[in-house]
Amino acid sequence: MIIPAPPPVLILAGGLGRRMDSPAQGAPQKPLVHLGGQPLLSHVIDRMRPQAGQLLLNVNGPSDDYAAFGLPLIPDPVPGHPGPLAGVAAGLEYLARTAPAAFLVSVAADTPFLPMDLVRRLADRHSETGGVVCAGSGGQRHPVIAVWPATVLAALQESLKEGRLKVGLFLDALNAVTVVWDSNLNDPFFNVNTPEDLAIAEIRLSARQ
């Protein structure tokens, strides 16, 4: 039996993160705010590196802030912080030019507890449907944590061109399906948006150690 190679994974770190007030936390941008002594982004990299064939980083800030992570840096294709759809389009465009892949997995840079079976479960469901597949937990869909087939790039580009930027609406238009994770104890997709969230994440991280 041929075991497929792990897919590329894109970490979306291009958001504004206004609610975090990152400078007050000692960092220029939210992915660089420290959790447990290291940047939020480092936790996401640690969770995804064993699952990914290639790790890519979508950013909008100065590249010097992220160069130390050693990942290919992919800026949004359109200006003005258009949101995660633009980041996904940038990732698919990058792969089309450099290392064509059947699909791309995207995750958010502020989700430090991502499940270690994330890529496998999303990819398995994608192999059944052939379409976009996203993660879910606690009765919620997590639209930016998803599998994106290379074939959706044209639709993504058209959506950006027309100013249709909401990820959820785009998923609905493509009849995306959701794979659900258990969140009874701790939600693996907990995202750090505010200083209060950061404090909760510190408690969760300490409990795991």
ZIVEN-V415691 format. One record per residue. N is the residue number from 0. RES is the residue in one letter. PHI is phi in whole degrees, 0 to 359 (999 if undefined). PSI is psi in radians with two decimals (* if undefined). NEAR is the number of other C-alpha atoms within 10 Angstrom. Layout:
n: <N N>
res: <RES RES>
phi: <PHI PHI>
psi: <PSI PSI>
near: <NEAR NEAR>
This chain:
n: <0 1 2 3 4 5 6 7 8 9 10 11 12 13 14 15 16 17 18 19 20 21 22 23 24 25 26 27 28 29 30 31 32 33 34 35 36 37 38 39 40 41 42 43 44 45 46 47 48 49 50 51 52 53 54 55 56 57 58 59 60 61 62 63 64 65 66 67 68 69 70 71 72 73 74 75 76 77 78 79 80 81 82 83 84 85 86 87 88 89 90 91 92 93 94 95 96 97 98 99 100 101 102 103 104 105 106 107 108 109 110 111 112 113 114 115 116 117 118 119 120 121 122 123 124 125 126 127 128 129 130 131 132 133 134 135 136 137 138 139 140 141 142 143 144 145 146 147 148 149 150 151 152 153 154 155 156 157 158 159 160 161 162 163 164 165 166 167 168 169 170 171 172 173 174 175 176 177 178 179 180 181 182 183 184 185 186 187 188 189 190 191 192 193 194 195 196 197 198 199 200 201 202 203 204 205 206 207 208>
res: <M I I P A P P P V L I L A G G L G R R M D S P A Q G A P Q K P L V H L G G Q P L L S H V I D R M R P Q A G Q L L L N V N G P S D D Y A A F G L P L I P D P V P G H P G P L A G V A A G L E Y L A R T A P A A F L V S V A A D T P F L P M D L V R R L A D R H S E T G G V V C A G S G G Q R H P V I A V W P A T V L A A L Q E S L K E G R L K V G L F L D A L N A V T V V W D S N L N D P F F N V N T P E D L A I A E I R L S A R Q>
phi: <999 273 270 296 292 300 281 290 236 253 266 271 235 260 287 281 60 298 291 282 52 305 303 292 266 87 222 289 215 304 300 261 296 277 230 59 87 219 300 312 301 298 296 294 301 298 287 265 304 292 259 254 282 216 257 237 230 269 227 235 276 303 296 299 295 244 300 295 282 71 251 301 261 238 282 299 282 229 280 89 51 287 112 295 301 295 297 297 300 299 296 293 295 298 294 299 277 247 205 310 226 292 201 235 257 246 221 266 283 247 242 281 243 305 291 283 254 300 296 300 290 295 294 298 291 297 296 276 259 77 244 288 228 238 270 214 195 55 78 239 267 248 298 274 257 201 264 237 299 302 290 270 301 299 294 297 297 293 297 295 299 274 79 269 250 284 296 300 294 294 297 298 296 263 55 296 251 237 257 257 254 290 229 296 267 220 287 291 253 305 244 263 253 226 303 295 298 299 295 296 297 297 295 298 295 296 292 279 270>
psi: <2.31 2.14 2.12 2.57 2.57 2.50 2.87 2.57 2.27 2.16 2.12 1.88 0.48 0.10 2.85 -0.59 0.69 -0.62 -0.36 -0.48 1.05 -0.72 -0.59 -0.37 0.08 0.36 2.59 -0.47 2.74 -0.76 -0.28 -0.05 2.42 2.41 2.10 0.57 0.01 2.77 2.58 -0.77 -0.63 -0.66 -0.73 -0.75 -0.78 -0.63 -0.59 -0.44 -0.75 -0.28 -0.22 2.56 -0.72 2.39 2.28 2.70 2.06 2.10 2.81 -0.24 -3.10 2.32 -0.45 -0.53 -0.43 -0.07 -0.58 -0.31 -0.24 0.41 2.65 2.24 2.18 1.92 2.80 2.58 -0.21 2.62 2.96 0.39 1.11 -0.21 -3.13 -0.49 -0.68 -0.65 -0.75 -0.76 -0.73 -0.72 -0.77 -0.65 -0.72 -0.80 -0.66 -0.56 -0.58 -0.72 1.35 2.35 2.72 -0.57 2.89 2.44 2.31 2.53 2.86 2.57 -0.08 0.42 1.48 -0.06 0.52 2.47 2.56 -0.13 0.31 -0.98 -0.74 -0.82 -0.71 -0.75 -0.68 -0.75 -0.64 -0.64 -0.42 -0.62 -0.54 0.00 -2.88 2.38 2.26 2.93 2.72 2.72 2.66 0.56 0.15 2.56 2.48 1.53 -0.52 -0.10 1.68 2.85 2.30 1.87 2.56 -0.45 -0.20 0.01 -0.79 -0.72 -0.65 -0.81 -0.69 -0.70 -0.74 -0.73 -0.65 -0.02 0.28 1.74 -0.14 2.13 -0.75 -0.74 -0.63 -0.72 -0.71 -0.72 -0.49 0.12 0.79 2.59 2.85 2.36 2.21 2.33 2.62 2.35 0.42 -0.66 -1.09 2.30 2.09 -0.23 0.34 2.21 2.55 1.78 -0.45 2.89 -0.58 -0.72 -0.70 -0.69 -0.70 -0.74 -0.63 -0.71 -0.78 -0.74 -0.73 -0.63 -0.45 -0.32 *>
near: <3 4 5 6 9 14 20 24 25 29 28 28 27 25 21 16 16 11 11 19 18 20 11 10 15 12 15 15 22 28 28 21 24 19 19 13 8 11 18 21 26 18 20 20 22 14 19 24 14 12 20 20 13 17 20 22 26 26 22 20 15 11 12 7 13 18 11 8 12 10 15 15 19 23 21 22 17 13 9 8 15 18 19 23 23 25 29 28 22 22 30 29 19 16 18 14 8 9 11 14 13 14 22 24 27 27 28 25 27 28 22 25 19 22 15 15 12 21 25 14 17 22 23 13 18 22 11 8 12 17 21 27 28 27 23 22 18 14 10 10 16 19 25 22 24 30 26 26 18 20 14 15 18 13 13 21 19 11 16 19 11 9 10 15 17 15 17 15 12 17 18 11 9 14 12 20 20 19 18 17 18 12 14 8 6 11 16 19 22 17 17 24 16 16 16 11 14 21 13 14 20 15 12 13 14 10 8 6 5>
